[in-house]
Amino acid sequence: MKKLDDNEIRTALITRLSTYKDCKIYEEVTVPSGKARADIVSVNGHVVAYEIKSDYDSIKRLETQIPEYDRNFEMNYIVVGAKFEESISNFVPEYWGIILVRKTRLNTIRLSFIRKAKLNPKLSFTDFLSLLSSNEIKKIATKGKYLEKHLKSSEVRKLFKQDIVKKLDENLSNSIKKSLKKQVRLSLKS
């Protein structure tokens, strides 16, 4: 079996994601904590992260990457070469998707969905909001009037990003947080 490197897998995955309708693709997205970086993030119906482990990689870092991905992204996929085909399901949670990437005899690259990702049960509302820039969060908070009972728009604009995120988390009901997640998706798609 021909080994695949990160660049070959990345190119094939981006090519596939590019065929999805209204899909925005980002590369090398650092999570707000700075403790992990997603190889690829796509924003379509959900914010989906893809971690690539090529045939030349090790999976040692997955132990620290998984909790970071879980806090920040709505769905997660591990994308692996043939080297990890047999073992990868032992390393990722059952709600993570698994994509196997192989080189065919014709030297083309084929992506196979071994397991579809499910919604991430460990998503953190505050970390998810923190994927946005400070200005985007301020814009959403003031335009949507989410904090109008607690602060004036001018006061919101003076706050630090993490303070706005904290106030939104403390003051909004779960149903409003759900609609705010849609705003995050829309912001990331634009």
N, C-alpha and C positions, 0 to 999 in steps of 0.2 A: 504494500500500500504506500502511495506517495504521501510524504509528509507535507502539511500545510503550515505556513507561518502566519503570524498575526495580520500582516498586510493583505495577504490573499483572502483570509477569512473576512476581514473588515470590508474589503472591496465587494466581495460577494454579498455580504449582508446589507450593505448600503444600497447596492444595486437592487436587491429584493425589496427593501423598505421603500425605495424610490418609486416603486410601482403601486404603492398603496395610495389611495385617493386622499388628498389633503393631509399628507403626512409631512411633518417638519422633522428634520434629522439634525442632531447635534453630535459632535464628536468630543471625546475627552472632557466630560462634564464632572467637575469637582463638586462633591457634596458640601453643603454649608459648613460642616464640622472640619473639613479639610482632611479627613482621615481616609478617604477613598475617592477614586475617580472612575466613573462609568465610561467604558470604551465608547459606547454609542447610546444615545437616548432618542427615542422617537416619540413624537406627540401627535396623537390622532384622537381616538376616543379616550385614551388614557395616556399617562406619562409612563413609558415603558423603558427600562434600562436593560442593556445587553452587556454582559461581561464575557470577553473572549479569552479562551484558554487554547492556544494553538498546540500543535504537536511538539513544539519546542519549549513549552511553558511548564511550570510547576503549578500545583493547585494549593500550595501552602498558604498563600495570602487569602484564599477564599474564607477562611475562618474569621478573619477580621473584616473582610469586604461584605459578607452577607448581612450582618447587622446594620451596616451603614446603608446598603441598598434598601433593606427592609424599612428603615426609618424614612427614606426619601422618595421612593418611587412606587407608583400604584401597582405595577406588575414588573417582574424581573425574569430575565432569561439568562441561562448560561449557554454559551455557544462554544462547542468543543470540536477539536479534530478527532480522528479515529483513536488516538492514543488514550483518550479518556472515555470512550464509548461504554465500556463495561462497568466502570467504577463511579462515574460522575453522579449517578442518582443517589449514592450513599453520602454525598457531600452537600447537596443542596436540599432545602426544604421541599416538601411535596407540592407546595403552591408555586414554586419556581418552575418555569418552563425549561425544556432542554432542546437545543437545536444541535444536531450532528452535521458536521460539514466534511465532505469527502471529495477527493479528486477522482473523476471517472477515468475510464480507459481512454476516452477521447480527450483527456486533459482539460475538461471543463470542471467547474466546481458545483457540487449539488448540496443544497441545504435540505435537511429532513427534520421535520418537527417530531421529536420523539415524545415530547409531552408539552401540551399547551400550558401557558402560565395562567394562574388564577389570580383574582384580586388579592393583594397582599394584606393579610390581617394585622400586620404590625406597623402599618403606615402611621407616621407621626404627623398630625395636622401642622404643628409648628415647623417641623423640618421641611414638609412639603411646601408650605408658604415661603419658606426661606430660600427656595430655589429661585425665586424672583429677585430682581434688584430692589434696592431701597426705594428708588423712584416709582417702580411698578407697584410695590406694596402700598406706598403712600397714595398713589393714584386710585387704586382699588378701594382703599379704606375711606378716602374722602368722597370719591364719586358715588360709591355704594351707600354712603352714610352709615356704615356699620358701627361707627363709634360716636355718632352724633349725640347720643344721650350722655356720653362721658367726657367728650372733648370737642372743641371747635376745630374746624378744618385747618385753621392756621396753627393750632397747637399740634395737630397730627403731623403737619409738614415739618415741624421742628424736632420731632422725635427721631431717635435712632431706629433702624430697621428692626432690631431684636425687641425693642420696647413696643413697637406697633404690633408685631407678631404676638407677643405675650398678651397685650390687651385684647386683641382679637380672640385669642384662645380662651381667655378668662371670661369674656363678656358675651360670646355668641352661643346660641343654642346649636345642637348637633345638626338640625335641619338647615340652619343658615350656613354653618361650616360646610355642609355638603354643597350648597350653591356657590359658596366661595371657592371651593375646589374647581368648579367649572370655570370660574373667572381665571384661576391660575392656569388651567389648560389653555384657555383662549389667549392669555398673555404670552405663554410660551410658544404658541403657534404663530403669533404675529411677528 
